[in-house]
Structure formats: structure tokens, C-alpha cells
Amino acid sequence: MKIAWVTTFYRTEELKNIRRLEKEIAGLGFSDWHFYVSDKRRDNRGYAVGINECLRQAIKDGCDLFIISNPDISLVGLTAKDLLAGKSHFDIWGGAMKQDGITYYGGEIDHWRMSGGLIKEKPDARFAERDFISGSFMIVNRKAIDRLGFLNEKYFIYYEEVEYCYRARQMELKVGIDTAWKYKHLEVSNRANPQKDYLLARNRLFFFWQYSNFRQKIRELIRSPKTIFEEIVKRPFLVNFFSMNLSSFFTRLLNFVNFIFLIRFLTVPEYGIYTLVWAQVGLLSPLVDFGTTSYGIVHLPTEKEERFRTLVSLRFFLSLVIFALTVILAGIIFHGSQKIFIYILVTSIAIFTNMMSGSYFIWNAIKEKIFVSSRNSFIFNLFLISTIITVLFLTRRLLAVFIVIFLFYAGYAAANYFLLRHELRRLVFKFDPAGWLAIIKQSYVFVLIAFFGELYFNLDVFLLKGMKGEEAVGIYSAGYKFFDALLFIAASYNVTATPVFARLAKNNRLFISKIKKDLVFLAFVGLGTALGIYFLAPPILPYILKSNFQPSIPVLKTVTFALPFLLLNSVFLNILYVLKKAYLVIFVFLFQTIFNFGLNLIFIPRYSFMAASINTVLSELVNLIILLIITRIVWAKYYAYRH
């Protein structure tokens, strides 16, 4: 009997498992066996595709029995006789599987929900029929291959063995487990793996849709809210992902509602002052973080709390420096307006608040509890904005708004401090230059990107203030605020696309295919949204904006056409991040800042806020051209280096 042992691998580091497995197979004692390995490192079309390629070749070579396995299994202590004992009982079979300290004895299908699960209870009989066998080790005879064909390739990876065994049982082939022997599956299944979670959920739906009847589909549709909840709560990644994005979405919504009430109850110059204050406070804000959020999440081990305390101390020291610089700059820029200076001084409490809430966020991210920070942030913004709206109703005074902002931000800073101190048991802000320098060496790139990005987005506001006054700032900012509400599209894209880009970067064909699809999709979404706003804004916005804010409508109609370019730029920025060329983004944003500054300096004196609107669109267009050229050069060098 000629035996084919079939496996496939995707990553270079798995080669050591392939070599180890081949040695273990040689020690089993088979008289006539052939080892078939599919290398999918360059052509990542899925596990099933790799296995099927090997099976087709094995059939051509005249093999009679097919052993399908993952490379990460161990057969120590087993013999060929053990593995082949089930041949007279089953057409498809396997042994008991030990994984993460638990032994599983095949799998069963919930025939209402059509979902597969492994069985922990050992059956009484040695040879026990099962609904399916784990795909990590599965023996298939020639009769089954001839009748069933090959694995279903649309499953890519996971659930293909469930579908294969289900088809086998439908054709009255025997599927079962031999409990007399076991093998080890070395996969660490409890390790967080968002891609695996997604593929398991997706493929389970594929299987359900293909084999369920009408009654099962109706029942599953009715329980779908419960199904979604179950899938989310059992995966920390999904809990954190959805909570963070929902919190961001609703916080944006709350801020947009706040904006509507501000422009209804404040005059145009007052809203201009409100915008200027936040622009000034936010100007140096990236320097408070100094890239430490990215550093903390990526580099800090969870068990080393002392390093985290060093990180928090650095953030506290930076917040003191940035607070002082913000106040000094405010005194220089707004030396002729004591009222604006006082508002900036009061609002600068947000610097310390963001420092503490950001530190607590990093801690929760390390502990995979981002949902806690997301929840707290949403509650804070809900009460803050509700109070601001109430105060606007009662007083219609800008001073009252800033008093509310100071009280809430001070309270939120204190709350995050005590929450973090409770988690760490002690929290002391200590002077540690050596520890800070070690962190800054890895975080400075992110802070420069954030700083120049913030400067670019706020530059036009400061130039408008200096050349045209608060009223022009108020009109421009009101129109831009509607546009800003749409930027969650870019944020959502970045969250979902970056991990996919990172995974595909090593495959030239798939990476370019993904880029092209995203560019077409985002161009369609961006241009469609821009055209929709252009035609819908004039008839709708007069009901929202007061008469003195009507000039904001042309601002929105113009600046909205920056959205398609901004979305396309997100694709190229993600490419540079994934290819570890983030430092180039600094130069792009620096050029963008200088270019935008020059355009506004020339045209604002003549065209006021409309110049700022047009320049925003032109800047994003120029940015797109620059990023396209840079990414083409970077990708060509990257691909040439790898080959």
C-alpha cells in the first residue's frame, strides 16, 4: 500500500516543523510512503488549495491512502500500526488530539445551528463514529477521495475538514476516531488571533448557509443578535475593537450635536474664539503623547509594571512642559486679547486630562481591556456635552462654556489618575532621564508625524485669525466642522486596512491587488459623499445654521471635495507604515504644511475663508501626487530587495 503524507505551510519559520515532522514520519515504520509539501509562502491562496495540490499529485503517483496533517503536530511514541488500525472501520479517521493540555476525541456538529465543536469526553468504545475529524490530522482512503473529491477551497483555512466530513457522511462513508492513540497539536489556540477568529466565524456561516434547511435559516436569523453577542464577548479583540469604534463614533456624534448648539447660541465671533482656543490648546498636544501610546502598546510587556511607571512619568513631565509652552505661546499670539488668553489658560487643563486618560488607555490596551477606556470616554463626553448644552440654554455665554470645560476636564483627569493608581497599587511621577530617553528613541517618529499633521490642519485657522479676524474663523470653522464629521470614514478604513496590508506586504500580487481595490472603493465612496454634500447642503443646512452662519455653506461645498483625495492618501500612508518607512511621512507632512502656509498667505488676504477652503482641497491633491510617487519608489525598492 502506497501512502501519501500531505501537508502545507505559509511562513518560513514553519520550515523547522516540516523538517521535524518528516523525521518523525520516517520513524513510524511505513514501508512505502511519500511526503508531499505545498509551499504557500508566495501564493497565499489558502490551506485547502495547498492540500488539494498535493492530493492531486499523490493520486497521479498512484497512492492508495492519504494522511493530511498540519506541520505543527508531534507523533512521538506512535507507530504505523497505530495509525492504520482504523482502516478496517472507517473511510476517514484520526486519533485523539492533545492541544493546550486538553485531549479531544473528534468533533460533533450542532445540527440546529450547523456549527462544529470538538469533543472532550472519551467514548467507551475504541473506534467511535464522529461527525468530523480535526483537520490537523486526518487519514482518508482512496474510496473517499474518489467519491468526495477534494477539500472545498472557498473556506481558505478552518472548517474545511468539517465540510469534508459532512459530505462524507451524507454519502454514507464512515467517519470516526481511534481512541487508542493520540498525537499532539502544538498550536497555542488561546493566543489572541483576530484573523483566526474572523475566518472561523465567516466559514461557519459559509457552512451553515450551504447545508442548513429553511427552518434552520429562519431560526438562526431570529437568534442572530445573540449569535453576534456571543462571537464578540468570547474574543477580547472583538470586544475592544467594537467598543473603541462605537465609542469613537458616538463621541463624534455628540461633538457634532455640541457644534450645532454652539453655532445656534453663540455669535460668529464667539464661535471663532471657541475654535481658536481649542486650536491653540491642540497645537502642541501631540508632543504630550510623544508617540508613547504607540510605543506602550507595541513594546511594553504586561508583566513589567516599572517600565510602565517610567512611561507615565515621561508623559506627566511632557504635559508640564507643553502646558507651559501653550500658555507662553498664547501670551505671544493673543497678547492683545486678555479674554482669549484666559480661555486658553482655563482650557489647557485638557493637556493634563489627555495625559492621564491616555496613560490609562495604554494600560488597558496592554491588559486587553480597551473597552474600559472606551466606556469611560463615552460617559465623560456624554455628561460634558449635555452640561454644555444646558448651560448654553440657560446663559448663552461663552465664559460659562469654558467654566464647564475646566470643571469636567479637571474631574476626568483626577478620575483617571485614581483608576490608574488603583491598578498599579502605587503611582509616583519620578525623574528618570535614562528611562525616558530609551522610550523616546523608539517613539519620536510618531510624534513628528502627529505634530506636523496637527500643524497642517490648524494652520489656516491661525492665518485667518491674523488676517481676517474671529468672524472669518467662525464661518470657516463651522463649514469645516461638517466636513470633519465625515473623517470617521478615513479612521475606520485605517483601523481595518492596516493589519491586512501588513499581512499581504510580502506577496507582491496580492498586495497590489488589495491596493487597487481599496483605491477604487475609496474613490467611489469619497467622490459620492462629496457630490452628495455638494447638492444636499444648500437646501438642508439653512434649517440648521443661523442666518449669520450662512456663508459657511459654500465653505462646506468646497472643502468636501478634499475627502476623496484624503481617503486615497490614507491608502498610501498605510503602505509606507507597513513597509516601515514612517519617517518619510514626516517629510510629506512638512512639505504639506509649508505648501499650505504659502497658499493661504497669498490668497487669504484677497479671498478670506474661501481661500482656506480651496487651499485645503489643493493641498490634499498635491499630497496625493507626492505620496503616489514616493510609494511607487519605496515599493519597487522593497520588492527588488526581497527578490
C-alpha positions, 0 to 999 in steps of 0.5 A: 500500500502506497501512502501519501503524507500531505501537508502545507505551510505559509511562513518560513519559520514553519520550515523547522516543523516540516523538517521535524515532522518528516523525521518523525514520519520516517520513524513510524515504520511505513514501508512505502510512503511519500511526503508531499509539501505545498509551499504557500509562502508566495501564493497565499491562496489558502490551506485547502488549495495547498492540500488539494495540490498535493492530493492531486499529485499523490493520486497521479503517483498512484497512492492508495491512502492519504494522511493530511496533517498540519506541520505543527503536530508531534507523533512521538511514541506512535507507530504505523500500526497505530495509525492504520488500525482504523482502516478496517472501520472507517473511510476517514479517521484520526486519533485523539488530539492533545492541544493546550493540555486538553485531549479531544476525541473528534468533533460533533456538529450542532445540527440546529445551528450547523456549527462544529465543536470538538469533543472532550469526553472519551467514548467507551468504545475504541473506534467511535463514529464522529461527525468530523475529524480535526483537520490537523490530522486526518487519514482518508482512503482512496474510496473517499477521495474518489467519491468526495473529491477534494477539500472545498477551497472557498473556506481558505483555512478552518472548517474545511475538514468539517465540510469534508466530513459532512459530505462524507457522511451524507454519502454514507462513508464512515467517519470516526476516531481511534481512541487508542492513540493520540498525537499532539497539536502544538498550536497555542489556540488561546493566543489572541488571533483576530484573523483566526477568529474572523475566518472561523466565524465567516466559514461557519456561516459559509457552512451553515448557509450551504447545508442548513434547511429553511427552518434552520435559516429562519431560526438562526436569523431570529437568534442572530443578535445573540449569535453576534453577542456571543462571537464578540464577548468570547474574543477580547479583540472583538470586544475592544475593537467594537467598543473603541469604534462605537465609542469613537463614533458616538463621541463624534456624534455628540461633538457634532450635536455640541457644534450645532448648539454652539453655532445656534447660541453663540455669535460668529465671533464667539464661535471663532474664539471657541475654535481658536482656543481649542486650536491653540490648546491642540497645537502642541498636544501631540508632543504630550503623547510623544508617540508613547501610546504607540510605543506602550502598546507595541513594546511594553510587556504586561508583566513589567509594571516599572517600565510602565511607571517610567512611561507615565512619568515621561508623559506627566513631565511632557504635559508640564512642559507643553502646558507651559509652552501653550500658555507662553505661546498664547501670551505671544499670539493673543497678547492683545486679547486678555479674554482669549488668553484666559480661555486658553489658560482655563482650557489647557487643563485638557493637556493634563486630562489627555495625559492621564486618560491616555496613560490609562488607555495604554494600560488597558490596551496592554491588559486587553481591556480597551473597552474600559477606556472606551466606556469611560470616554463615552460617559465623560463626553456624554455628561460634558456635552449635555452640561454644555448644552444646558448651560448654553440654554440657560446663559448663552455665554461663552465664559460659562462654556469654558467654566464647564470645560475646566470643571469636567476636564479637571474631574476626568483627569483626577478620575483617571489618575485614581483608576490608574493608581488603583491598578498599579497599587502605587503611582509616583511621577519620578525623574528618570532621564535614562528611562525616558530617553530609551522610550523616546528613541523608539517613539519620536517618529510618531510624534513628528508625524502627529505634530506636523499633521496637527500643524497642517490642519490648524494652520489656516485657522491661525492665518485667518485669525491674523488676517481676517479676524474671529468672524472669518474663523467662525464661518470657516470653522463651522463649514469645516466642522461638517466636513470633519464629521465625515473623517470617521470614514478615513479612521475606520478604513485605517483601523481595518486596512492596516493589519491586512496590508501588513499581512499581504506586504510580502506577496507582491500580487496580492498586495497590489491587488488589495491596493487597487481595490481599496483605491477604487472603493475609496474613490467611489465612496469619497467622490459620492459623499462629496457630490452628495454634500455638494447638492444636499447642503444648500437646501438642508443646512439653512434649517440648521445654521443661523442666518449669520452662519450662512456663508459657511455653506459654500465653505462646506461645498468646497472643502468636501471635495478634499475627502476623496483625495484624503481617503486615497492618501490614507491608502498610501500612508498605510503602505509606507507604515507597513513597509516601515518607512514612517519617517518619510511621512514626516517629510510629506507632512512638512512639505504639506504644511509649508505648501499650505502656509504659502497658499493661504498667505497669498490668497487669504488676504484677497479671498478670506475663508474661501481661500482656506477652503480651496487651499485645503482641497489643493493641498490634499491633491498635491499630497496625493501626487507626492505620496503616489510617487514616493510609494511607487519608489519605496515599493519597487525598492522593497520588492527588488530587495526581497527578490 
